Amino acid sequence: MKYRFIEDPGHGWLEVQVSEIQRLGVGRSISRYSYLKGDRAYLEEDCDLAVFIKAKEAAGESVEMVRVYQENTPIRNYETWGLK
């Protein structure tokens, strides 16, 4: 499956449906450094992205990323993940 990996000058996030994180059972493993807006989560690149990829691999599913650069992304202003 293809996912958008959104980068700004200082960081990057993988855009994922919240329902997919819940389906994989890793919601409680996602840190407060990831963000949430509506039904989309933005998984930070340092730790949470790896949690998601490992869960996808364990489920026999692949992750293909499409890189998107945004000089001023609004992601940093979204709600932090917390325990969803």
N, CA, C and O atoms as CSV, one atom per row, in Angstrom:
chain,resi,resn,atom,element,x,y,z
A,1,MET,N,N,0.850,-1.183,0.000
A,1,MET,CA,C,0.000,0.000,0.000
A,1,MET,C,C,0.891,1.240,0.000
A,1,MET,O,O,1.969,1.240,0.595
A,2,LYS,N,N,0.430,2.300,-0.675
A,2,LYS,CA,C,1.189,3.552,-0.751
A,2,LYS,C,C,0.742,4.509,0.346
A,2,LYS,O,O,-0.446,4.653,0.633
A,3,TYR,N,N,1.736,5.158,0.949
A,3,TYR,CA,C,1.505,6.146,2.004
A,3,TYR,C,C,2.295,7.397,1.674
A,3,TYR,O,O,3.366,7.324,1.071
A,4,ARG,N,N,1.765,8.544,2.071
A,4,ARG,CA,C,2.507,9.799,1.898
A,4,ARG,C,C,3.441,9.985,3.083
A,4,ARG,O,O,3.019,9.910,4.237
A,5,PHE,N,N,4.715,10.230,2.788
A,5,PHE,CA,C,5.698,10.595,3.793
A,5,PHE,C,C,5.946,12.083,3.604
A,5,PHE,O,O,6.581,12.502,2.636
A,6,ILE,N,N,5.436,12.878,4.543
A,6,ILE,CA,C,5.464,14.332,4.420
A,6,ILE,C,C,6.642,14.885,5.216
A,6,ILE,O,O,6.796,14.600,6.404
A,7,GLU,N,N,7.463,15.674,4.545
A,7,GLU,CA,C,8.656,16.248,5.175
A,7,GLU,C,C,8.603,17.766,5.151
A,7,GLU,O,O,8.073,18.371,4.219
A,8,ASP,N,N,9.166,18.373,6.200
A,8,ASP,CA,C,9.431,19.806,6.193
A,8,ASP,C,C,10.937,19.942,6.404
A,8,ASP,O,O,11.627,18.923,6.431
A,9,PRO,N,N,11.474,21.139,6.554
A,9,PRO,CA,C,12.923,21.264,6.700
A,9,PRO,C,C,13.513,20.543,7.922
A,9,PRO,O,O,14.719,20.297,7.955
A,10,GLY,N,N,12.695,20.201,8.923
A,10,GLY,CA,C,13.261,19.609,10.129
A,10,GLY,C,C,12.808,18.214,10.494
A,10,GLY,O,O,13.418,17.580,11.354
A,11,HIS,N,N,11.741,17.710,9.858
A,11,HIS,CA,C,11.227,16.411,10.310
A,11,HIS,C,C,10.340,15.793,9.233
A,11,HIS,O,O,10.073,16.403,8.198
A,12,GLY,N,N,9.888,14.558,9.503
A,12,GLY,CA,C,9.020,13.870,8.563
A,12,GLY,C,C,7.989,13.011,9.280
A,12,GLY,O,O,8.210,12.566,10.407
A,13,TRP,N,N,6.859,12.782,8.614
A,13,TRP,CA,C,5.742,12.015,9.177
A,13,TRP,C,C,5.104,11.157,8.099
A,13,TRP,O,O,5.001,11.574,6.945
A,14,LEU,N,N,4.682,9.973,8.469
A,14,LEU,CA,C,3.948,9.111,7.560
A,14,LEU,C,C,2.456,9.288,7.825
A,14,LEU,O,O,2.007,9.143,8.962
A,15,GLU,N,N,1.693,9.597,6.794
A,15,GLU,CA,C,0.251,9.786,6.914
A,15,GLU,C,C,-0.442,8.421,6.817
A,15,GLU,O,O,-0.288,7.700,5.831
A,16,VAL,N,N,-1.207,8.084,7.858
A,16,VAL,CA,C,-1.832,6.760,7.970
A,16,VAL,C,C,-3.259,6.918,8.496
A,16,VAL,O,O,-3.529,7.802,9.309
A,17,GLN,N,N,-4.148,6.083,8.044
A,17,GLN,CA,C,-5.503,6.058,8.598
A,17,GLN,C,C,-5.446,5.561,10.046
A,17,GLN,O,O,-4.776,4.568,10.330
A,18,VAL,N,N,-6.136,6.235,10.954
A,18,VAL,CA,C,-6.181,5.814,12.359
A,18,VAL,C,C,-6.728,4.397,12.461
A,18,VAL,O,O,-6.255,3.606,13.277
A,19,SER,N,N,-7.710,4.075,11.648
A,19,SER,CA,C,-8.304,2.733,11.682
A,19,SER,C,C,-7.280,1.647,11.372
A,19,SER,O,O,-7.389,0.533,11.885
A,20,GLU,N,N,-6.302,1.952,10.553
A,20,GLU,CA,C,-5.261,0.964,10.244
A,20,GLU,C,C,-4.336,0.750,11.441
A,20,GLU,O,O,-3.929,-0.377,11.723
A,21,ILE,N,N,-4.010,1.819,12.133
A,21,ILE,CA,C,-3.190,1.694,13.346
A,21,ILE,C,C,-3.925,0.845,14.371
A,21,ILE,O,O,-3.329,-0.012,15.023
A,22,GLN,N,N,-5.218,1.086,14.506
A,22,GLN,CA,C,-6.024,0.305,15.446
A,22,GLN,C,C,-6.120,-1.155,15.015
A,22,GLN,O,O,-6.022,-2.056,15.847
A,23,ARG,N,N,-6.312,-1.390,13.718
A,23,ARG,CA,C,-6.400,-2.762,13.198
A,23,ARG,C,C,-5.121,-3.542,13.485
A,23,ARG,O,O,-5.171,-4.733,13.792
A,24,LEU,N,N,-3.992,-2.878,13.385
A,24,LEU,CA,C,-2.699,-3.527,13.626
A,24,LEU,C,C,-2.393,-3.661,15.118
A,24,LEU,O,O,-1.447,-4.354,15.491
A,25,GLY,N,N,-3.177,-3.010,15.970
A,25,GLY,CA,C,-3.006,-3.130,17.411
A,25,GLY,C,C,-1.811,-2.401,17.986
A,25,GLY,O,O,-1.282,-2.802,19.022
A,26,VAL,N,N,-1.372,-1.327,17.325
A,26,VAL,CA,C,-0.186,-0.606,17.801
A,26,VAL,C,C,-0.492,0.801,18.315
A,26,VAL,O,O,0.430,1.582,18.550
A,27,GLY,N,N,-1.763,1.133,18.491
A,27,GLY,CA,C,-2.139,2.472,18.925
A,27,GLY,C,C,-1.476,2.905,20.221
A,27,GLY,O,O,-1.065,4.058,20.354
A,28,ARG,N,N,-1.370,2.003,21.162
A,28,ARG,CA,C,-0.759,2.354,22.454
A,28,ARG,C,C,0.768,2.449,22.386
A,28,ARG,O,O,1.408,2.900,23.336
A,29,SER,N,N,1.342,2.029,21.273
A,29,SER,CA,C,2.794,2.112,21.094
A,29,SER,C,C,3.229,3.395,20.404
A,29,SER,O,O,4.424,3.670,20.298
A,30,ILE,N,N,2.270,4.178,19.936
A,30,ILE,CA,C,2.574,5.426,19.237
A,30,ILE,C,C,2.766,6.532,20.272
A,30,ILE,O,O,1.975,6.677,21.204
A,31,SER,N,N,3.824,7.301,20.089
A,31,SER,CA,C,4.193,8.332,21.066
A,31,SER,C,C,3.420,9.638,20.870
A,31,SER,O,O,2.698,9.817,19.889
A,32,ARG,N,N,3.591,10.523,21.816
A,32,ARG,CA,C,2.979,11.842,21.735
A,32,ARG,C,C,3.666,12.739,20.713
A,32,ARG,O,O,3.253,13.883,20.518
A,33,TYR,N,N,4.708,12.234,20.059
A,33,TYR,CA,C,5.405,13.014,19.036
A,33,TYR,C,C,4.780,12.843,17.655
A,33,TYR,O,O,5.214,13.464,16.684
A,34,SER,N,N,3.766,12.003,17.580
A,34,SER,CA,C,2.990,11.874,16.353
A,34,SER,C,C,1.725,12.711,16.502
A,34,SER,O,O,1.349,13.100,17.608
A,35,TYR,N,N,1.076,12.981,15.375
A,35,TYR,CA,C,-0.056,13.899,15.365
A,35,TYR,C,C,-1.307,13.246,14.799
A,35,TYR,O,O,-1.257,12.188,14.172
A,36,LEU,N,N,-2.430,13.911,15.041
A,36,LEU,CA,C,-3.730,13.401,14.642
A,36,LEU,C,C,-4.581,14.551,14.098
A,36,LEU,O,O,-4.638,15.633,14.682
A,37,LYS,N,N,-5.239,14.288,12.967
A,37,LYS,CA,C,-6.225,15.235,12.446
A,37,LYS,C,C,-7.323,14.414,11.773
A,37,LYS,O,O,-7.103,13.765,10.751
A,38,GLY,N,N,-8.506,14.463,12.374
A,38,GLY,CA,C,-9.617,13.690,11.834
A,38,GLY,C,C,-9.324,12.204,11.896
A,38,GLY,O,O,-8.981,11.676,12.954
A,39,ASP,N,N,-9.459,11.534,10.771
A,39,ASP,CA,C,-9.226,10.086,10.722
A,39,ASP,C,C,-7.808,9.741,10.277
A,39,ASP,O,O,-7.517,8.593,9.941
A,40,ARG,N,N,-6.930,10.737,10.277
A,40,ARG,CA,C,-5.543,10.537,9.834
A,40,ARG,C,C,-4.554,10.761,10.971
A,40,ARG,O,O,-4.683,11.698,11.760
A,41,ALA,N,N,-3.570,9.881,11.031
A,41,ALA,CA,C,-2.456,10.035,11.963
A,41,ALA,C,C,-1.221,10.382,11.146
A,41,ALA,O,O,-1.097,9.994,9.984
A,42,TYR,N,N,-0.321,11.113,11.764
A,42,TYR,CA,C,0.939,11.502,11.139
A,42,TYR,C,C,2.046,10.977,12.046
A,42,TYR,O,O,2.385,11.595,13.055
A,43,LEU,N,N,2.602,9.829,11.672
A,43,LEU,CA,C,3.563,9.121,12.518
A,43,LEU,C,C,4.955,9.703,12.327
A,43,LEU,O,O,5.475,9.751,11.213
A,44,GLU,N,N,5.553,10.148,13.436
A,44,GLU,CA,C,6.878,10.773,13.348
A,44,GLU,C,C,7.909,9.738,12.917
A,44,GLU,O,O,7.783,8.547,13.199
A,45,GLU,N,N,8.927,10.229,12.227
A,45,GLU,CA,C,9.881,9.361,11.559
A,45,GLU,C,C,10.881,8.651,12.471
A,45,GLU,O,O,11.430,7.625,12.069
A,46,ASP,N,N,11.140,9.144,13.665
A,46,ASP,CA,C,12.217,8.583,14.479
A,46,ASP,C,C,11.871,7.264,15.150
A,46,ASP,O,O,12.713,6.368,15.182
A,47,CYS,N,N,10.683,7.111,15.681
A,47,CYS,CA,C,10.305,5.878,16.388
A,47,CYS,C,C,8.983,5.293,15.895
A,47,CYS,O,O,8.893,4.102,15.600
A,48,ASP,N,N,7.967,6.137,15.810
A,48,ASP,CA,C,6.625,5.650,15.512
A,48,ASP,C,C,6.494,5.055,14.115
A,48,ASP,O,O,5.730,4.111,13.914
A,49,LEU,N,N,7.215,5.586,13.169
A,49,LEU,CA,C,7.204,5.029,11.822
A,49,LEU,C,C,7.695,3.585,11.841
A,49,LEU,O,O,7.123,2.725,11.171
A,50,ALA,N,N,8.747,3.316,12.602
A,50,ALA,CA,C,9.289,1.954,12.703
A,50,ALA,C,C,8.290,1.008,13.364
A,50,ALA,O,O,8.183,-0.149,12.959
A,51,VAL,N,N,7.562,1.476,14.369
A,51,VAL,CA,C,6.535,0.661,15.028
A,51,VAL,C,C,5.492,0.236,13.997
A,51,VAL,O,O,5.098,-0.930,13.942
A,52,PHE,N,N,5.053,1.186,13.189
A,52,PHE,CA,C,4.042,0.912,12.180
A,52,PHE,C,C,4.563,-0.062,11.124
A,52,PHE,O,O,3.869,-1.015,10.771
A,53,ILE,N,N,5.762,0.163,10.622
A,53,ILE,CA,C,6.321,-0.701,9.586
A,53,ILE,C,C,6.506,-2.120,10.108
A,53,ILE,O,O,6.202,-3.075,9.393
A,54,LYS,N,N,6.991,-2.285,11.321
A,54,LYS,CA,C,7.148,-3.626,11.898
A,54,LYS,C,C,5.807,-4.337,12.018
A,54,LYS,O,O,5.714,-5.537,11.758
A,55,ALA,N,N,4.768,-3.603,12.411
A,55,ALA,CA,C,3.436,-4.195,12.525
A,55,ALA,C,C,2.908,-4.594,11.149
A,55,ALA,O,O,2.291,-5.650,11.007
A,56,LYS,N,N,3.139,-3.775,10.151
A,56,LYS,CA,C,2.717,-4.103,8.791
A,56,LYS,C,C,3.446,-5.346,8.284
A,56,LYS,O,O,2.832,-6.231,7.688
A,57,GLU,N,N,4.749,-5.409,8.523
A,57,GLU,CA,C,5.531,-6.571,8.086
A,57,GLU,C,C,5.063,-7.838,8.796
A,57,GLU,O,O,4.961,-8.896,8.176
A,58,ALA,N,N,4.780,-7.733,10.091
A,58,ALA,CA,C,4.299,-8.892,10.856
A,58,ALA,C,C,2.954,-9.387,10.314
A,58,ALA,O,O,2.637,-10.572,10.417
A,59,ALA,N,N,2.169,-8.474,9.737
A,59,ALA,CA,C,0.874,-8.831,9.156
A,59,ALA,C,C,1.012,-9.274,7.695
A,59,ALA,O,O,0.019,-9.588,7.038
A,60,GLY,N,N,2.254,-9.297,7.195
A,60,GLY,CA,C,2.496,-9.705,5.815
A,60,GLY,C,C,2.114,-8.632,4.799
A,60,GLY,O,O,1.821,-8.932,3.642
A,61,GLU,N,N,2.123,-7.397,5.241
A,61,GLU,CA,C,1.729,-6.273,4.387
A,61,GLU,C,C,2.927,-5.370,4.121
A,61,GLU,O,O,3.826,-5.250,4.953
A,62,SER,N,N,2.927,-4.741,2.959
A,62,SER,CA,C,4.055,-3.883,2.590
A,62,SER,C,C,3.720,-2.408,2.798
A,62,SER,O,O,2.557,-2.026,2.930
A,63,VAL,N,N,4.764,-1.602,2.821
A,63,VAL,CA,C,4.640,-0.148,2.946
A,63,VAL,C,C,5.460,0.483,1.834
A,63,VAL,O,O,6.672,0.283,1.751
A,64,GLU,N,N,4.796,1.241,0.987
A,64,GLU,CA,C,5.474,1.999,-0.047
A,64,GLU,C,C,5.237,3.475,0.244
A,64,GLU,O,O,4.096,3.905,0.415
A,65,MET,N,N,6.313,4.247,0.302
A,65,MET,CA,C,6.199,5.661,0.648
A,65,MET,C,C,6.408,6.552,-0.561
A,65,MET,O,O,7.300,6.335,-1.381
A,66,VAL,N,N,5.558,7.556,-0.642
A,66,VAL,CA,C,5.697,8.603,-1.636
A,66,VAL,C,C,6.090,9.862,-0.872
A,66,VAL,O,O,5.333,10.346,-0.030
A,67,ARG,N,N,7.263,10.384,-1.163
A,67,ARG,CA,C,7.768,11.547,-0.434
A,67,ARG,C,C,7.115,12.828,-0.942
A,67,ARG,O,O,6.997,13.062,-2.144
A,68,VAL,N,N,6.691,13.654,0.031
A,68,VAL,CA,C,6.083,14.952,-0.266
A,68,VAL,C,C,6.793,15.978,0.607
A,68,VAL,O,O,6.793,15.858,1.832
A,69,TYR,N,N,7.398,16.983,-0.015
A,69,TYR,CA,C,8.081,18.028,0.744
A,69,TYR,C,C,7.172,19.243,0.849
A,69,TYR,O,O,6.604,19.700,-0.143
A,70,GLN,N,N,7.043,19.761,2.076
A,70,GLN,CA,C,6.283,20.988,2.312
A,70,GLN,C,C,7.134,21.898,3.179
A,70,GLN,O,O,7.482,21.543,4.305
A,71,GLU,N,N,7.463,23.044,2.668
A,71,GLU,CA,C,8.293,23.991,3.423
A,71,GLU,C,C,7.662,24.350,4.769
A,71,GLU,O,O,8.354,24.420,5.785
A,72,ASN,N,N,6.349,24.577,4.772
A,72,ASN,CA,C,5.635,24.945,5.994
A,72,ASN,C,C,4.432,24.016,6.176
A,72,ASN,O,O,3.306,24.389,5.848
A,73,THR,N,N,4.661,22.843,6.683
A,73,THR,CA,C,3.559,21.903,6.870
A,73,THR,C,C,2.737,22.265,8.111
A,73,THR,O,O,3.301,22.700,9.115
A,74,PRO,N,N,1.421,22.093,8.057
A,74,PRO,CA,C,0.586,22.380,9.223
A,74,PRO,C,C,0.601,21.248,10.264
A,74,PRO,O,O,0.004,21.388,11.331
A,75,ILE,N,N,1.262,20.153,9.969
A,75,ILE,CA,C,1.222,18.972,10.849
A,75,ILE,C,C,1.599,19.309,12.284
A,75,ILE,O,O,0.969,18.808,13.215
A,76,ARG,N,N,2.594,20.131,12.479
A,76,ARG,CA,C,3.041,20.459,13.839
A,76,ARG,C,C,1.954,21.145,14.679
A,76,ARG,O,O,2.060,21.203,15.904
A,77,ASN,N,N,0.923,21.657,14.025
A,77,ASN,CA,C,-0.172,22.325,14.734
A,77,ASN,C,C,-1.353,21.398,15.017
A,77,ASN,O,O,-2.322,21.815,15.650
A,78,TYR,N,N,-1.286,20.156,14.559
A,78,TYR,CA,C,-2.368,19.211,14.794
A,78,TYR,C,C,-2.332,18.714,16.239
A,78,TYR,O,O,-1.353,18.927,16.953
A,79,GLU,N,N,-3.385,18.064,16.650
A,79,GLU,CA,C,-3.472,17.451,17.985
A,79,GLU,C,C,-2.394,16.366,18.103
A,79,GLU,O,O,-2.147,15.630,17.148
A,80,THR,N,N,-1.752,16.268,19.276
A,80,THR,CA,C,-0.777,15.194,19.463
A,80,THR,C,C,-1.517,13.876,19.656
A,80,THR,O,O,-2.671,13.860,20.086
A,81,TRP,N,N,-0.859,12.794,19.343
A,81,TRP,CA,C,-1.486,11.482,19.331
A,81,TRP,C,C,-2.094,11.103,20.677
A,81,TRP,O,O,-3.305,10.901,20.755
A,82,GLY,N,N,-1.305,11.002,21.726
A,82,GLY,CA,C,-1.860,10.512,22.994
A,82,GLY,C,C,-2.288,9.065,22.839
A,82,GLY,O,O,-2.073,8.496,21.769
A,83,LEU,N,N,-2.850,8.467,23.795
A,83,LEU,CA,C,-3.222,7.055,23.734
A,83,LEU,C,C,-4.590,6.892,23.098
A,83,LEU,O,O,-5.612,6.992,23.777
A,84,LYS,N,N,-4.612,6.645,21.819
A,84,LYS,CA,C,-5.865,6.466,21.071
A,84,LYS,C,C,-6.244,5.011,20.996
A,84,LYS,O,O,-7.269,4.670,20.406
